[in-house]
Amino acid sequence: MGNCFNQDENAKTSLKSLKKVDQLQSQSLQDQDINKITLKDFLSQGQIGRGQFGKVYKVKMKNSSQEYAMKVIKKSEIIQYGLVEHTMLEKSVLIRSKNPFVVKLKYSFQTDQKLYLVMELVNGGQLSKILSKYNQNRFTQIQAQFCAAEIILGLEYIHETLKVLYRDLKPDNILVTQDGHLKLTDFGLSKQYDTQDMKFFTFVGTPEYIAPEILLKSGHNSSVDWWSLGILLYEMLVGYTPFRDKYNNQRVIENNIIQSEILFPDFLSNEAKDIISQLLNKDPNNRLGSRSVDQIKKHIFFSQINWDDIYYLRIKSPILDGLTKILQQKQTENKGVPKKIFETPQSQIRQTKGQFEGFSVNQDEY
């Protein structure tokens, strides 16, 4: 399902927020000064993903043969929908990322028409595809505990270190490494905040994962990410989301989120039902995690989890069987010949120079 948002929060704050985000980037230099890497340094190996405002390609760097994932975004669309601030923030999050569960940025650069984010390549693909390889599209409790634990540590870092609301947690935005570990990606709907008390009012997110306070426009903070975690945990254990509609009617889904109670299948454990119920508390002030992430970590559902072992990747991933099927499938797919990457001649595209000053960075400089 596609992302939903409006421009209430963007139109008046984009330029102000651009300055704020660039201050967080300790080296905010002119593009031509900081960036020696350009589009000509890469060869495309084919498209591997697509979002609402960008495509993702597997690329190879010419001088090293190192492979990356390259996200390509049209400037004109970002400006049209008032998402300049979000795009600059996404770059900021990725370049500052120093957490094993958040995708890292290697390079970013721009042309007159497009923005390019060159990130580490995560070979296992999306968690949603791994999930689909298991019986009835669901994990065992042990598998779900492991995945949720890694996601929690990623969200904790995003909230407490980067001071960012994620706002789009879902299986499609969780990548899996070839060793079966998880990484959060796609921060295009994220929001920077100064204090936990700050609230935002934009309608933003993916329908089945949106928290009720977003739908009601009553103001939201980082607690919305813990709501989405509850939805994700339910989906991993049950095989579908709790407030879905069989006809995929967005209005019905929204009404279910606001009004309906959660229905649990009998096969779920009591501890799973309890943590999901607390994460999906419709009152964000009483939601599990609203006061501290330790509320979630100390829940009985995670009683067998050693959080240090999870952080340092000392636990063998329990989702390797599904991952192996994905990797084998990729090996059998035809490999295209690497190709040069071209752009439409700039005379045919509206010029957008000056809108994204400070976007280009080179991780080698840090």
Long-range contacts (C-beta under 8 A, 24 or more apart in sequence): 1-206, 1-207, 1-208, 1-248, 2-52, 2-206, 3-52, 3-168, 3-188, 3-189, 3-204, 3-205, 3-206, 4-203, 4-204, 4-205, 4-206, 4-207, 4-210, 4-250, 5-81, 5-189, 5-202, 5-203, 5-204, 5-205, 6-202, 6-203, 6-204, 7-81, 7-82, 7-202, 8-201, 8-202, 8-203, 9-191, 9-200, 9-201, 9-202, 10-81, 10-82, 10-83, 10-84, 10-85, 10-86, 10-202, 11-82, 13-85, 14-82, 14-84, 14-85, 17-85, 17-88, 17-89, 17-192, 18-84, 18-85, 18-88, 18-357, 18-358, 20-192, 21-85, 21-88, 21-89, 21-92, 21-192, 22-88, 22-92, 22-358, 24-92, 24-96, 24-192, 25-92, 25-95, 25-96, 25-358, 25-361, 27-361, 27-365, 27-366, 28-358, 29-358, 30-357, 31-109, 31-110, 31-357, 31-358, 31-359, 31-360, 34-360, 34-361, 34-362, 34-365, 35-107, 35-109, 35-360, 35-361, 35-362, 36-362, 37-107, 37-109, 37-118, 37-362, 38-109, 39-109, 39-111, 39-116, 39-341, 39-343, 40-340, 42-68, 42-70, 42-118, 42-341, 43-338, 43-339, 43-340, 43-341, 44-70, 44-338, 44-339, 44-340, 44-341, 45-335, 45-336, 45-338, 46-336, 48-125, 49-126, 51-186, 51-188, 52-188, 53-77, 53-78, 53-81, 53-83, 53-188, 54-188, 57-341, 58-121, 59-118, 59-341, 60-338, 67-121, 68-106, 68-118, 68-119, 68-120, 68-121, 69-118, 69-119, 69-120, 69-121, 69-122, 70-116, 70-117, 70-118, 70-119, 71-116, 71-117, 71-119, 72-114, 72-115, 72-116, 73-114, 73-115, 73-116, 73-117, 74-113, 74-114, 75-110, 75-112, 75-113, 75-114, 75-115, 75-352, 75-355, 75-356, 76-113, 76-349, 76-350, 76-352, 78-115, 79-352, 79-355, 83-188, 84-355, 84-356, 86-187, 86-188, 86-189, 86-190, 86-191, 87-115, 87-188, 87-356, 87-359, 88-356, 88-358, 88-359, 89-164, 89-187, 89-190, 89-191, 89-192, 90-117, 90-186, 90-187, 90-188, 90-190, 91-117, 91-359, 91-361, 93-158, 93-162, 93-164, 93-187, 93-190, 94-119, 94-187, 95-361, 95-363, 95-366, 96-162, 97-162, 99-153, 99-154, 99-157, 99-158, 99-161, 100-153, 100-181, 100-183, 100-311, 100-313, 101-150, 101-151, 101-153, 101-154, 101-157, 101-181, 101-182, 101-183, 101-184, 102-154, 102-157, 102-158, 102-183, 102-184, 102-185, 103-175, 103-183, 103-184, 103-185, 104-363, 105-361, 105-363, 106-363, 107-361, 107-362, 107-363, 108-359, 108-360, 108-361, 109-359, 109-360, 110-356, 110-359, 110-360, 111-343, 111-346, 112-346, 112-349, 112-351, 112-352, 112-353, 113-343, 113-344, 113-346, 113-349, 113-352, 114-343, 115-356, 115-359, 119-185, 122-175, 122-176, 122-177, 122-183, 122-185, 123-177, 123-178, 123-327, 123-330, 124-175, 124-176, 124-177, 124-178, 124-180, 124-323, 124-326, 124-327, 125-175, 125-176, 125-326, 125-330, 126-171, 126-172, 126-173, 126-174, 126-175, 126-176, 127-171, 127-172, 127-174, 127-175, 127-176, 127-182, 128-170, 128-171, 128-172, 128-174, 129-326, 130-176, 130-319, 130-322, 130-323, 130-326, 131-171, 131-235, 131-236, 131-322, 133-321, 133-322, 133-325, 133-326, 134-321, 134-322, 136-239, 137-239, 137-240, 138-235, 138-236, 138-237, 138-238, 138-239, 139-236, 139-237, 139-319, 140-318, 141-237, 141-269, 141-272, 142-318, 143-236, 143-318, 143-319, 144-233, 144-236, 144-237, 144-272, 145-301, 145-302, 145-304, 145-305, 146-305, 146-310, 146-315, 146-317, 146-318, 146-319, 147-174, 147-182, 147-236, 147-319, 148-229, 148-232, 148-233, 148-236, 148-302, 149-302, 149-305, 149-307, 149-310, 150-181, 150-182, 150-310, 151-182, 151-184, 151-229, 151-232, 152-229, 152-293, 152-296, 152-297, 153-307, 153-310, 153-311, 154-182, 154-183, 154-184, 155-184, 155-225, 155-226, 155-229, 155-293, 156-293, 158-184, 158-190, 158-225, 159-222, 159-225, 159-293, 160-293, 163-192, 163-193, 163-194, 164-190, 164-191, 164-192, 164-193, 165-190, 165-191, 165-193, 165-200, 165-220, 165-221, 165-222, 165-224, 165-225, 166-190, 166-225, 166-228, 167-191, 167-204, 167-205, 167-224, 167-225, 168-204, 168-205, 168-206, 168-209, 168-228, 169-209, 169-225, 169-228, 169-229, 169-232, 170-206, 170-208, 170-209, 170-228, 170-232, 171-232, 171-235, 176-319, 176-323, 176-326, 178-323, 178-327, 179-313, 179-317, 180-316, 180-317, 180-318, 180-319, 180-320, 180-323, 181-313, 181-317, 193-221, 193-222, 196-221, 196-222, 197-221, 207-250, 207-253, 207-254, 208-241, 208-243, 208-244, 208-253, 209-241, 210-254, 210-257, 211-257, 211-284, 212-257, 212-258, 212-282, 213-284, 215-254, 215-257, 215-258, 216-258, 220-284, 221-284, 223-284, 223-285, 223-287, 223-289, 223-290, 224-284, 226-279, 226-287, 226-288, 226-289, 226-290, 226-296, 227-279, 227-280, 227-284, 227-287, 229-279, 229-289, 229-296, 230-275, 230-276, 230-278, 230-279, 230-280, 230-288, 231-280, 233-272, 233-275, 233-276, 233-279, 234-262, 234-276, 234-280, 237-268, 237-272, 237-276, 238-265, 238-268, 242-276, 242-280, 258-282, 271-299, 271-300, 271-301, 271-303, 272-301, 274-299, 274-300, 274-301, 275-299, 275-300, 275-301
